[in-house]
Amino acid sequence: MGVDVSKDFLDVAVREGQQTPRRFANDPVGIDQLVAWVREINPVRVIFESTGAYQKKAVMALLAEGLPAVVVNARQVRDFAKATGKLAKTDAIDAAVLAHFGEVVDTVVRPLPTPEIQEFQQIYDRR
């Protein structure tokens, strides 16, 4: 499963099965809907491209529920997209590329950071 993140939306694509791509608001209600949907689908991994602050709340919400969220390097994904011939760039295409990337590239699900680490990250991000 791949999630393309923007300030306002979370666009999600699933490669396994015939799931239709979905779009959720990138706000607390949309993130709750995303978590519920991911729980239903039960993917091996949920791949997010690193976008600075925009993906953090969704990733943390999934990890808090024990769901396998992974944040990957944006350049690595862009290079993968070029190598697989995906030169167009839309939110839906980016989500599909992330889902494909998650199937092909060995990514590691890291546990939810401790509250102390999360506090440090927030302080660091504000500077």
C-alpha positions as CSV (number, residue, x, y, z in Angstrom):
1,M,0.0,0.0,0.0
2,G,1.3,3.4,-0.9
3,V,0.2,6.8,0.5
4,D,1.0,10.0,-1.4
5,V,0.8,12.9,1.2
6,S,0.1,16.5,0.6
7,K,-0.9,19.3,3.0
8,D,-4.6,18.6,2.5
9,F,-4.9,15.0,1.3
10,L,-3.7,11.4,1.7
11,D,-4.0,9.5,-1.6
12,V,-3.8,5.8,-1.2
13,A,-3.2,3.0,-3.7
14,V,-3.2,-0.8,-3.0
15,R,-1.5,-3.2,-5.4
16,E,-2.8,-6.5,-4.1
17,G,-6.4,-7.2,-5.0
18,Q,-8.7,-4.9,-6.8
19,Q,-8.9,-2.1,-4.3
20,T,-9.9,1.3,-5.8
21,P,-7.5,4.1,-4.9
22,R,-8.9,6.2,-2.1
23,R,-8.4,9.8,-0.9
24,F,-8.6,10.9,2.7
25,A,-8.4,14.4,4.2
26,N,-5.0,15.0,5.9
27,D,-6.8,16.0,9.2
28,P,-7.7,14.1,12.3
29,V,-11.0,12.7,10.8
30,G,-9.4,11.7,7.6
31,I,-6.5,10.0,9.4
32,D,-8.9,8.1,11.6
33,Q,-10.7,6.9,8.4
34,L,-7.3,5.9,6.9
35,V,-6.4,3.9,10.0
36,A,-9.8,2.1,9.9
37,W,-9.4,1.3,6.2
38,V,-5.8,0.1,6.5
39,R,-6.9,-2.2,9.4
40,E,-9.5,-3.7,7.0
41,I,-7.0,-4.2,4.1
42,N,-4.3,-5.5,6.4
43,P,-1.3,-4.8,4.1
44,V,2.2,-6.0,4.6
45,R,3.5,-2.4,4.7
46,V,2.1,1.1,4.2
47,I,4.7,3.2,2.4
48,F,4.9,6.9,2.8
49,E,7.3,9.2,1.0
50,S,9.1,11.6,3.4
51,T,7.4,15.0,3.0
52,G,8.6,16.8,6.1
53,A,5.8,17.3,8.6
54,Y,2.8,16.4,6.4
55,Q,3.0,12.6,6.8
56,K,4.0,12.5,10.5
57,K,0.5,12.4,12.1
58,A,-0.8,9.7,9.7
59,V,2.4,7.6,10.2
60,M,2.2,7.9,14.0
61,A,-1.5,7.1,14.0
62,L,-0.9,3.9,12.1
63,L,2.1,2.9,14.2
64,A,0.1,3.5,17.4
65,E,-2.5,1.0,16.1
66,G,0.3,-1.6,15.4
67,L,0.0,-1.1,11.7
68,P,3.1,-1.3,9.5
69,A,3.9,2.2,8.4
70,V,7.2,3.0,6.7
71,V,8.7,6.3,5.6
72,V,11.0,6.1,2.7
73,N,13.4,8.6,1.0
74,A,11.7,10.7,-1.6
75,R,14.7,10.6,-4.0
76,Q,14.8,6.8,-3.9
77,V,11.2,6.6,-4.8
78,R,11.5,9.1,-7.6
79,D,14.5,7.2,-9.0
80,F,12.4,4.0,-8.8
81,A,9.5,5.6,-10.6
82,K,11.9,6.7,-13.5
83,A,13.4,3.2,-13.6
84,T,10.0,1.7,-14.0
85,G,8.9,4.2,-16.7
86,K,6.5,6.2,-14.5
87,L,7.4,9.6,-15.7
88,A,4.0,11.3,-15.2
89,K,3.4,12.7,-11.7
90,T,-0.1,12.9,-10.2
91,D,-1.2,12.1,-6.6
92,A,-2.8,8.8,-7.8
93,I,0.3,7.8,-9.8
94,D,2.6,8.6,-6.9
95,A,0.6,6.5,-4.5
96,A,0.7,3.6,-7.0
97,V,4.5,4.0,-7.4
98,L,4.8,4.0,-3.6
99,A,2.8,0.8,-3.4
100,H,4.9,-0.9,-6.1
101,F,8.1,0.3,-4.3
102,G,6.9,-1.3,-1.1
103,E,6.5,-4.7,-2.9
104,V,9.9,-4.6,-4.6
105,V,12.2,-2.9,-2.2
106,D,13.0,-4.3,1.2
107,T,11.8,-1.7,3.7
108,V,11.9,-1.9,7.5
109,V,9.0,-1.1,9.8
110,R,10.3,0.8,12.8
111,P,8.5,0.8,16.1
112,L,6.6,3.9,17.4
113,P,9.2,6.2,19.0
114,T,9.0,6.5,22.8
115,P,7.2,9.6,24.2
116,E,10.7,11.1,25.0
117,I,11.9,10.6,21.5
118,Q,8.7,12.1,20.1
119,E,9.1,15.2,22.3
120,F,12.7,15.6,21.2
121,Q,11.7,15.3,17.5
122,Q,9.0,18.0,18.0
123,I,11.6,20.3,19.6
124,Y,14.1,19.6,16.9
125,D,11.5,20.2,14.1
126,R,10.6,23.6,15.6
127,R,14.1,25.0,15.5
